[in-house]
Amino acid sequence: MFRSFHFEQASNTQYDVCIIGGGITGAGIFLKACEKGLRAIIIDKGDFSSGTSSRSAKMIHGGLRYLQYFQIKMVYEGLHERENLLSLYPHLVKPQPYFMPVYGSWVNKLKFSVGLSGYDALSGKSSMPKHISVPEEEIKKRFKQITHEDLKGGFIYYDARTNDARLTNEVIQQGVELGGTAINYLEAIFFEEEDGEIISLTCKGRLKGWDLEIKAKQYVSATGVWTDELLNKYKPQAKKWMKPSKGIHVVVKGDLLPKDCVLILPTIDGDGRFIWCLPWEENMNVLGTTDTEYNEGLNEIRSTKEEIDYLLDSVNKHLPGRKLTYDDILSTYAGLRPLLADPDPEEEDNDSSSRSRDYEIWWNNDNFVTIAGGKLTSFLSMAETCLNEIIEKHPGKLNPHIFPKPLAPITKSGHPLFASIRDKYGDNVLLIMDIIKENKSYANPIFPKSNYIIAEIIFFIRYQHAVMLDDILTRRTLLSYSMKDWNEDLINIICDIFKEELGWTEEDKVNQIKNYRKNWDLMHSWE
Ligand SMILES: Cc1cc2nc3c(=O)[nH]c(=O)nc-3n(C[C@H](O)[C@H](O)[C@H](O)COP(=O)(O)OP(=O)(O)OC[C@H]3O[C@@H](n4cnc5c(N)ncnc54)[C@H](O)[C@@H]3O)c2cc1C
């Protein structure tokens, strides 16, 4: 019903702005457009957040390491956005301590100390504590897991962490609440142009029977690493705008690593890079990341054994006791950074980790703009800049039509789960409580001792566009990441909820499981 409502709306509306690409970049522009009272639609060829925006390192940060490349403006912007996001989405963006032991030389220690002081200074009046130096003796007591050989002390500093996919989907939900239209599994395939302006966009439904033609005054491409592919659908392009780099993460059981802070360790290669070990829900820990040039297909990317070994070996080098083995791996995930190619290929720096994470906005014609590059952390300021460009380009053409509804006030509830749900979902707690009111059993865990209750899954289906098994298991929850072995019982439970909510038939269920199995295999097998 929810999906058909959006289709109905889209078939009968002349939009101000049509955003192609429902990763965090498109989601931010969609929300800002809706906030400004514009009629906006966002579409994605897959699930919202299924591209890079569910495959990041989950850090909301300025990016300490970019200081070494003097990308001061970008770090400054990231740190200020971090503060902004901590206050706007406290249930999804949380302060996170990072611990960095320093090995080898005192010069190293001095370098980090200077870098961290600069980071603190750039963050200005932040709600986060400033960095502290941790003496060797304290490290030996507090971080028994890591090697103390050649230790020269260490630092604790603060950044923030998030759940990238959930953040993206919540931002889209916010836009929808303000009157916007959002449709996933809908691919932009053909632009119809008249007198140098696009008059409509033909979209192919990836779920049967859901094709659509969208009419808008202004089109935006926010298609990340697919930017060149989409622009080629508009007009064949000689220029390649994007030069993606690949990054993988390995999810392991959290037992061998610190649970209260991100551990930062130098890599095994001595290539000047660092590995993050980020404590995650359900006693998981995420090791990341790699950064390598990538020239292959953009869909269905998987981790290689070489990449996994690089991460495991780098961490193991610093674990004096039991080492991490393949048996500790719960899952892996691979993503592509939407990095911009250097306009002059001769000048291209082949080391992808030193290439800029900045973004660009450019016009393809008078009513079609592209935004690409950037970081998850900066999505709101990127969106603001992009929309301001659009509005300035068309003075008086995009008139606000819809006026934002006032937000529903948060009311207290005596329900024993209220506080924990609010901590996880912010104001959406009210929607989840309403679902529980329909049927008390919806407050039950989806299986004994699960971190998720049935009402959460229903909430994702009704309010956050989940229509496939993978949408729930991989992007709205973290169940795929902790599912080391194929778990038919769990999958059947989620299918049953879909059956209730969306009327899945037995045939739908079989197809969904087949489809999900392909995605699960990508996370659980390596070349
Ligand atoms: C390994 C790794 C670690 C990272 N870590 C961090 C981090 O810790 N912090 C941080 O701030 N940033 C991080 N980033 C960067 C951040 O994840 C990206 O900058 C951000 O997610 C990009 O979002 P996007 O919306 O531009 O692209 P995407 O999320 O890829 O969205 C583009 C969307 O466009 C859709 N699309 C493509 N073609 C079409 C079409 N024809 N029709 C309809 N839809 C289409 C795709 O399906 C996709 O969903 C990391 C990136 C990687 C790869």
The ligand as a Tripos MOL2 file, in Angstrom:
@<TRIPOS>MOLECULE
LIG
   53    58     1     0     0
SMALL
NO_CHARGES

@<TRIPOS>ATOM
      1 C1         35.1410    1.7460    2.3040 C.3       1 LIG1
      2 C2         34.5190    3.0940    2.4970 C.ar      1 LIG1
      3 C3         34.5790    3.7140    3.7350 C.ar      1 LIG1
      4 C4         34.0050    4.9750    3.9180 C.ar      1 LIG1
      5 N1         34.0000    5.5180    5.1560 N.ar      1 LIG1
      6 C5         33.4320    6.7250    5.3690 C.ar      1 LIG1
      7 C6         33.3500    7.2420    6.6770 C.ar      1 LIG1
      8 O1         33.7150    6.5890    7.6400 O.2       1 LIG1
      9 N2         32.8140    8.4650    6.8340 N.ar      1 LIG1
     10 C7         32.3600    9.2090    5.7880 C.ar      1 LIG1
     11 O2         31.9290   10.3360    6.0230 O.2       1 LIG1
     12 N3         32.3830    8.7200    4.5320 N.ar      1 LIG1
     13 C8         32.8910    7.4930    4.3000 C.ar      1 LIG1
     14 N4         32.9040    6.9460    3.0470 N.ar      1 LIG1
     15 C9         32.3530    7.7300    1.9340 C.3       1 LIG1
     16 C10        30.8220    7.6650    1.8980 C.3       1 LIG1
     17 O3         30.3700    6.3700    2.1850 O.3       1 LIG1
     18 C11        30.3380    8.0900    0.5170 C.3       1 LIG1
     19 O4         30.8640    9.3490    0.2170 O.3       1 LIG1
     20 C12        28.8220    8.1990    0.4360 C.3       1 LIG1
     21 O5         28.1900    7.0630    0.9630 O.3       1 LIG1
     22 C13        28.4170    8.3600   -1.0310 C.3       1 LIG1
     23 O6         27.0330    8.4910   -1.0870 O.3       1 LIG1
     24 P1         26.3200    8.7570   -2.4670 P.3       1 LIG1
     25 O7         24.8940    8.9870   -2.1520 O.co2     1 LIG1
     26 O8         27.0250    9.8360   -3.2140 O.co2     1 LIG1
     27 O9         26.5240    7.4180   -3.2980 O.3       1 LIG1
     28 P2         25.7260    6.0290   -3.1430 P.3       1 LIG1
     29 O10        25.4480    5.7200   -1.7430 O.co2     1 LIG1
     30 O11        26.4580    5.0180   -3.9280 O.co2     1 LIG1
     31 O12        24.3380    6.3410   -3.8270 O.3       1 LIG1
     32 C14        24.1600    6.4070   -5.2200 C.3       1 LIG1
     33 C15        22.8480    5.7180   -5.5280 C.3       1 LIG1
     34 O13        22.4850    5.9580   -6.8870 O.3       1 LIG1
     35 C16        21.7330    4.8460   -7.3200 C.3       1 LIG1
     36 N5         21.6800    4.8480   -8.7800 N.ar      1 LIG1
     37 C17        22.7190    4.7000   -9.6350 C.ar      1 LIG1
     38 N6         22.2760    4.7490  -10.9230 N.ar      1 LIG1
     39 C18        20.9320    4.9450  -10.8650 C.ar      1 LIG1
     40 C19        19.9170    5.0610  -11.8550 C.ar      1 LIG1
     41 N7         20.1670    4.9930  -13.1700 N.pl3     1 LIG1
     42 N8         18.6220    5.2350  -11.4420 N.ar      1 LIG1
     43 C20        18.3150    5.3000  -10.1240 C.ar      1 LIG1
     44 N9         19.2660    5.1850   -9.1430 N.ar      1 LIG1
     45 C21        20.5520    5.0160   -9.5090 C.ar      1 LIG1
     46 C22        22.4910    3.6600   -6.7360 C.3       1 LIG1
     47 O14        21.6930    2.5070   -6.6540 O.3       1 LIG1
     48 C23        22.9230    4.2030   -5.3840 C.3       1 LIG1
     49 O15        22.0590    3.7830   -4.3280 O.3       1 LIG1
     50 C24        33.4070    5.6530    2.8220 C.ar      1 LIG1
     51 C25        33.3310    5.0240    1.5870 C.ar      1 LIG1
     52 C26        33.8480    3.7400    1.4310 C.ar      1 LIG1
     53 C27        33.7070    3.0320    0.1120 C.3       1 LIG1
@<TRIPOS>BOND
     1     1     2 1
     2     2     3 ar
     3     2    52 ar
     4     3     4 ar
     5     4     5 ar
     6     4    50 ar
     7     5     6 ar
     8     6     7 ar
     9     6    13 1
    10     7     8 2
    11     7     9 ar
    12     9    10 ar
    13    10    11 2
    14    10    12 ar
    15    12    13 ar
    16    13    14 ar
    17    14    15 1
    18    14    50 ar
    19    15    16 1
    20    16    17 1
    21    16    18 1
    22    18    19 1
    23    18    20 1
    24    20    21 1
    25    20    22 1
    26    22    23 1
    27    23    24 1
    28    24    25 2
    29    24    26 1
    30    24    27 1
    31    27    28 1
    32    28    29 2
    33    28    30 1
    34    28    31 1
    35    31    32 1
    36    32    33 1
    37    33    34 1
    38    33    48 1
    39    34    35 1
    40    35    36 1
    41    35    46 1
    42    36    37 ar
    43    36    45 ar
    44    37    38 ar
    45    38    39 ar
    46    39    40 ar
    47    39    45 ar
    48    40    41 1
    49    40    42 ar
    50    42    43 ar
    51    43    44 ar
    52    44    45 ar
    53    46    47 1
    54    46    48 1
    55    48    49 1
    56    50    51 ar
    57    51    52 ar
    58    52    53 1
@<TRIPOS>SUBSTRUCTURE
     1 LIG1         1 GROUP 0 **** ****
